[in-house]
Amino acid sequence: MEPTNEQYLIINALQTLELLDYDWYESDRGLWFIATPSLVLPTAVILPNGEIYPLNWVQEDDNNQ
């Protein structure tokens, strides 16, 4: 699966603002993982529809399946 336009827009904005420490795209699930210097959202995942969730929310969801 290729990244969506929504995901690219978010990544480009974070890069422009120099708020992206690390990013990695997982093509199997279409998820884009990011790390930021933010204390509120240090690690997160960007869903294909552009929604952003803390990484632990996605991990908890995976454990429930």
KEDO-813287 format. One record per residue (C-alpha): residue number from 1; x, y, z. Coordinates in pm, whole numbers, padded with zeros to 5 digits. Example, Ala and Ser with C-alpha at 12.3 -4.5 7.8 and 13.67 -1.06 7.14 Angstrom:
// KEDO-813287
   resi        x        y        z
      1    01230   -00450    00780
      2    01367   -00106    00714
//
This chain:
// KEDO-813287
   resi        x        y        z
      1    00000    00000    00000
      2    00131    00345   -00089
      3    00113    00644    00148
      4   -00194    00863    00102
      5   -00200    01233    00019
      6   -00323    01302    00372
      7   -00020    01126    00521
      8    00219    01312    00289
      9    00067    01647    00383
     10    00118    01581    00754
     11    00474    01454    00708
     12    00565    01752    00488
     13    00421    01996    00743
     14    00613    01834    01029
     15    00936    01836    00826
     16    00888    02202    00730
     17    00837    02297    01095
     18    01135    02079    01196
     19    00910    01878    01430
     20    00996    01535    01297
     21    01270    01339    01472
     22    01201    01007    01303
     23    00954    00858    01057
     24    00894    00514    00914
     25    00623    00395    00677
     26    00482    00042    00715
     27    00344   -00050    00374
     28    00173   -00372    00491
     29   -00079   -00180    00702
     30   -00050    00165    00545
     31    00064    00325    00871
     32    00322    00602    00905
     33    00501    00602    01240
     34    00657    00924    01366
     35    00858    01055    01659
     36    00848    01422    01752
     37    01014    01642    02016
     38    00666    01705    02164
     39    00605    01601    02524
     40    00234    01561    02445
     41    00275    01338    02142
     42    00633    01199    02139
     43    00548    00895    01925
     44    00246    00855    01706
     45    00102    00687    01401
     46   -00063    00855    01104
     47   -00349    00651    00961
     48   -00423    00651    00586
     49   -00714    00892    00641
     50   -00480    01143    00809
     51   -00586    01081    01167
     52   -00301    01086    01418
     53   -00299    00869    01730
     54   -00047    00810    02007
     55    00152    00497    01932
     56    00034    00315    02245
     57   -00329    00340    02125
     58   -00243    00144    01811
     59   -00039   -00112    02003
     60   -00326   -00167    02249
     61   -00565   -00213    01956
     62   -00332   -00473    01798
     63   -00324   -00667    02126
     64   -00704   -00684    02135
     65   -00730   -00853    01796
//
